[in-house]
Amino acid sequence: MTTIVPARPPGAASLADVLPSVLAALTGTVGALPLPPARSAIVLLVDGLGSSVLGARRGHARHLAGTTGTLFSGFPTTTAAALTTFTTGRLPGEHGLVGYSVLDAARDRVVKQLSGWDDGMRPDTWQRSETVFTAAAALGVRSVAVGPARYARSGLTEAVLRGASYEAAESVADRFRRAREIVTAPGRSLVYLYVPELDMIAHRLGWQSDEWTNALEEVDGEVGRLAASLGRDEGLVVTADHGVLDVGERGRVVFGHRAELVDGVRHVAGEPRCLQLHFEPDASEAVRGAVLDAWRSAESGRAWVLTRQEAVEAGWFGPVDPVVAPRIGDVVVAARKGIVWYDGRSTGGQAGSMVGQHGSWSSDETQVPLRRFGAFAS
């Protein structure tokens, strides 16, 4: 039986369209998302706020749970890849951040894209695309990112926020307040406002926890206050980098002890809902084929198992630069049910304890809200 492989919805508005469209509105043109003109704008990205969980908690989010639309976030649905798509307007195969953790083949290692930056994997070269903020500077628009202090000097910040200055504010309320002050100042400005708290709580406790709902209520309240304060020439867009789903203990699978699934596999990259397996350089075609067949036999009922070539041809990563291609796994295992995989060889045979998960193709992960306020509301 042939398995239908998911693909990027043709012509659908996506996370890659948001910042370029906002910049267009600030400079007198029209982008892929038609927005009315504005002098300045705030783009709020709430990490992990998928359309499905927002809908499920709509009674706690009267400002956010509107009807102004949804976006296709992209693939893989993981923060490093999605934030880079958001700030560059390019897809992972172009900008180069193709997963939570990826193979750095030159140094024969797997590196986490959120925290693993060093002189061997430099942000200014590993991330290959110009940001929208750099384009904004050339057009006379000031760009400012507002987020927690701990991210101010991170490698990911350097990789994805080129062209923007970074202003730190610790509490959610303080971040909203600072963003409001920036757009009030004379001149044209583009403010990227980042809220990671919901994603962090979801990973630890799940989006169905009281703590997650309380955090949503806090953000929604701040959105309402900010929206009410905007002038006629100030716009606000709210979106997210990906959604989330809760995975219980029964959905956490350890696979490293199964020789048929790891024979000839040198590195396991990606994330628990989207594994990227890299073979030993000298692994024979027979070994590679056997491992691929074993994964398909074991997991095809709850995963899409594709070779790199198949994933690229299906457009999973968008257009893929030859420099980026080796970063994608030889085999990609993407969950299509509520399941995650852990390589027990690196975890003492144990599964991870993270509850909220994302990375694959479900609508819970790929559909994110698009909300418009102020000058952009009409």
C-alpha positions in Angstrom: 0.0 0.0 0.0 1.3 3.4 -1.0 1.6 5.9 1.9 0.5 9.5 1.0 3.3 11.8 1.9 2.4 15.2 3.3 3.6 18.4 1.5 3.6 22.1 1.9 0.1 23.4 1.0 0.5 25.1 -2.4 -0.2 28.8 -2.3 -1.0 28.8 1.4 0.2 31.8 3.5 3.1 30.7 5.6 5.3 31.9 8.4 7.9 32.9 5.8 5.4 35.6 4.5 4.8 37.5 7.8 7.8 39.7 8.3 8.3 40.5 4.5 4.7 41.5 4.3 4.9 43.7 7.4 8.0 45.4 6.0 6.1 45.9 2.7 3.3 47.7 4.6 5.9 50.0 6.3 7.5 50.9 3.0 4.5 51.5 0.7 4.2 48.2 -1.1 2.1 45.0 -0.7 3.5 41.6 0.3 2.1 38.1 0.1 -0.1 39.0 3.1 -1.9 42.1 2.1 -1.7 44.6 5.0 -2.8 48.2 5.1 0.0 50.8 5.2 1.5 51.7 8.6 4.4 53.8 10.0 5.6 51.3 12.5 4.7 47.8 13.6 5.1 45.1 16.3 5.2 41.5 15.3 4.6 39.3 18.3 5.7 35.7 18.0 4.3 33.4 20.8 6.5 30.3 20.8 4.4 27.1 20.6 1.0 28.7 20.3 -0.6 26.5 17.7 -4.1 27.2 16.3 -5.5 24.0 17.7 -4.5 24.6 21.3 -5.6 28.3 21.1 -8.9 27.1 19.8 -9.2 24.6 22.7 -8.5 27.4 25.2 -10.3 30.2 23.4 -12.3 31.0 26.5 -9.1 32.1 28.2 -7.9 34.2 25.2 -10.7 36.5 24.0 -8.2 38.8 22.2 -6.1 36.1 20.5 -8.9 33.7 19.7 -10.3 35.8 16.9 -11.1 34.8 13.4 -8.5 36.7 11.4 -6.8 33.6 10.0 -4.2 30.9 10.3 -0.8 30.2 8.7 1.2 27.2 7.7 4.2 27.3 10.0 6.6 25.2 7.9 8.6 22.0 8.4 10.2 20.9 10.5 8.0 22.4 13.2 10.8 23.2 15.6 11.9 26.6 17.0 15.3 27.0 15.4 14.1 26.2 11.9 10.9 28.1 12.2 12.3 31.3 13.7 14.9 31.4 11.0 12.2 31.0 8.4 10.3 33.8 10.1 13.2 36.3 10.2 14.5 35.5 6.7 11.4 34.8 4.7 13.3 31.7 3.4 12.7 28.0 4.0 15.1 25.6 5.8 16.7 24.2 2.7 17.8 27.7 1.9 18.7 29.2 5.3 20.3 26.0 6.5 18.7 25.4 9.9 17.0 22.1 9.1 16.2 20.8 12.6 16.5 21.1 16.4 19.8 19.3 16.1 21.7 18.8 12.9 24.8 17.1 11.5 27.9 19.3 11.3 29.7 16.9 8.8 32.9 18.8 8.7 33.4 18.1 12.4 31.6 14.8 12.6 29.2 15.9 15.3 25.5 16.6 15.9 24.9 20.2 17.1 21.9 21.7 18.8 20.7 24.8 16.8 19.4 26.6 19.9 22.5 26.4 22.0 25.4 24.6 20.3 27.0 27.5 18.4 30.8 27.9 18.5 33.8 28.8 16.4 33.3 25.6 14.4 29.6 26.4 13.6 29.5 30.2 13.2 26.1 31.9 13.2 27.2 34.4 10.5 28.0 31.6 8.0 25.9 28.6 9.0 22.7 30.6 8.6 22.9 31.4 4.9 20.2 34.0 4.2 19.8 37.7 4.7 17.2 38.6 7.3 14.2 40.9 6.8 15.8 43.2 9.4 18.8 43.8 7.2 16.5 44.5 4.3 14.6 46.9 6.5 17.7 48.9 7.4 18.4 49.4 3.7 14.9 50.9 3.4 15.3 53.2 6.4 13.3 51.2 8.9 14.7 50.6 12.3 14.4 47.0 13.6 14.4 46.0 17.2 14.0 42.6 18.8 12.6 42.5 22.3 13.1 39.4 24.4 14.5 37.8 27.5 18.1 38.8 28.5 19.3 35.2 28.3 18.9 35.2 24.5 20.6 38.6 23.9 24.0 37.1 23.0 23.1 33.6 21.9 24.4 32.1 18.7 20.8 31.7 17.4 20.1 35.4 18.0 23.2 36.3 16.0 22.2 33.9 13.3 18.6 35.0 12.9 18.4 38.7 14.1 21.1 40.2 11.9 20.2 43.8 11.2 18.1 44.3 14.4 19.2 45.6 17.8 18.3 43.5 20.8 16.6 45.0 23.9 16.2 42.7 26.9 13.2 42.7 29.2 12.5 39.9 31.6 8.8 39.8 32.3 6.1 39.4 29.6 4.6 42.7 30.7 8.0 44.5 30.5 8.5 43.2 27.0 5.2 44.4 25.8 5.8 47.8 27.5 9.2 48.2 25.8 7.8 47.3 22.4 5.1 49.9 22.8 7.7 52.6 23.7 9.7 51.8 20.6 6.9 52.1 18.1 5.8 55.4 19.7 9.1 57.0 18.9 9.4 59.1 15.8 10.3 57.4 12.5 9.6 54.0 11.1 10.2 50.9 13.2 9.7 47.2 13.0 9.6 45.5 16.4 9.9 41.7 16.8 8.5 40.8 20.2 9.3 37.3 21.4 7.4 35.3 24.1 8.9 31.9 24.8 7.0 31.1 28.1 4.1 29.0 26.7 6.5 26.7 24.8 8.7 26.2 27.9 5.7 25.4 30.0 4.2 23.0 27.4 7.5 21.1 27.2 7.7 20.7 30.9 4.0 20.2 31.9 2.0 20.0 28.7 -0.3 22.6 27.1 -3.3 21.1 29.0 -1.8 22.1 32.4 -3.2 25.0 34.5 0.2 26.7 34.3 0.0 26.9 30.5 -3.5 28.3 30.6 -2.5 30.9 33.1 0.4 31.9 30.9 -2.0 32.2 27.9 -4.3 34.4 29.9 -1.3 36.7 30.8 -0.2 37.0 27.1 -3.8 37.6 25.9 -4.3 40.3 28.5 -1.1 42.1 27.3 -2.2 41.8 23.7 -5.5 43.4 24.5 -3.9 46.3 26.3 -1.3 46.8 23.6 -3.9 46.7 20.8 -6.1 49.2 22.6 -3.2 51.6 22.8 -2.1 51.6 19.2 -2.4 54.7 17.1 -3.8 54.8 13.6 -0.4 54.4 11.9 0.8 51.5 14.2 0.1 47.9 13.4 0.3 44.7 15.4 0.5 41.1 14.0 0.5 38.1 16.3 1.6 34.6 15.2 3.6 31.6 16.4 6.5 29.5 15.1 4.8 26.1 15.5 2.1 24.3 17.5 2.4 21.6 20.1 0.8 18.4 21.2 1.0 16.5 24.5 2.6 13.0 24.4 2.1 10.7 27.3 4.4 8.0 28.5 2.9 5.3 26.2 3.8 7.4 23.2 7.5 7.6 24.2 9.4 4.9 22.3 13.0 3.9 22.9 14.6 2.4 19.8 18.4 2.3 20.3 18.5 -1.3 21.5 17.0 -2.6 18.2 20.0 -3.4 16.1 18.0 -3.4 12.8 17.1 0.2 13.3 20.6 1.5 14.1 23.0 -0.7 12.2 25.3 1.5 10.2 23.8 4.7 11.7 26.5 7.0 13.0 24.4 10.0 14.1 20.9 10.6 15.2 19.8 14.2 14.8 16.5 16.1 14.5 14.1 15.8 17.4 11.9 13.2 19.0 9.0 13.7 16.6 11.2 14.0 13.5 14.4 11.9 13.6 17.1 12.5 11.1 19.4 9.4 10.8 22.9 9.8 9.3 24.7 6.7 8.1 28.4 5.9 8.5 30.2 7.2 5.4 31.2 3.7 4.4 27.9 2.1 5.1 27.0 -0.1 2.1 23.8 0.4 0.1 22.7 -3.0 1.4 23.0 -1.8 5.0 21.3 1.5 4.2 18.4 -0.2 2.5 18.0 -2.7 5.3 17.8 0.0 7.9 15.3 2.0 5.8 13.2 -1.1 5.3 13.3 -1.9 9.1 12.1 1.6 10.0 9.3 1.3 7.4 8.3 -2.1 8.6 8.3 -1.0 12.3 6.9 2.4 12.1 5.0 3.0 8.8 1.7 2.8 10.7 2.5 5.9 12.7 5.3 7.7 10.8 6.4 8.8 7.4 9.8 7.3 6.7 11.6 8.9 3.8 15.1 9.0 2.4 16.7 12.4 2.1 16.2 12.4 -1.6 12.5 11.6 -1.2 12.0 14.3 1.4 13.8 16.9 -0.8 11.7 15.9 -3.8 8.5 16.2 -1.7 9.5 19.7 -0.9 9.7 19.1 2.9 12.5 21.6 3.4 11.7 23.9 0.4 14.4 24.4 -2.2 17.6 22.8 -0.9 21.0 24.4 -1.4 23.8 21.8 -2.1 25.6 23.1 0.9 22.6 22.4 3.1 21.7 19.0 1.8 24.2 17.0 3.9 22.7 18.5 7.0 19.4 16.6 6.3 19.4 13.0 7.5 19.9 10.1 5.1 16.6 8.9 6.6 13.9 11.2 8.0 11.3 9.6 10.4 8.4 12.0 10.9 5.7 11.1 13.3 2.1 11.1 12.1 0.5 10.0 15.4 1.0 11.0 19.0 4.5 9.4 19.3 8.1 10.4 19.9 11.3 8.4 19.6 14.4 8.4 21.8 17.7 6.7 21.1 18.3 4.8 24.3 22.0 4.4 23.6 22.4 8.0 24.7 19.8 8.1 27.4 20.7 5.0 29.4 17.8 3.2 27.8 15.3 5.6 29.0 12.7 7.8 27.2 12.7 11.5 27.8 10.1 13.1 30.1 9.1 16.1 28.0 5.4 16.3 27.7 4.7 19.0 25.0 6.2 18.0 21.7 6.5 19.2 18.1 8.6 18.8 15.0 6.4 16.9 12.5 3.5 17.4 10.1 0.3 17.2 12.2 -2.1 20.1 12.0 -1.5 20.6 15.7 2.1 21.4 14.8 1.9 23.1 11.5 -1.1 25.4 11.9 -0.5 28.7 13.7 -2.6 31.8 14.3 -2.4 35.1 12.4 -4.0 37.9 14.3 -4.0 41.6 13.2 -4.7 44.7 15.3 -4.3 48.5 15.0 -3.5 49.8 11.5 -3.5 46.2 10.3 -6.9 45.3 11.5 -8.8 46.6 8.5 
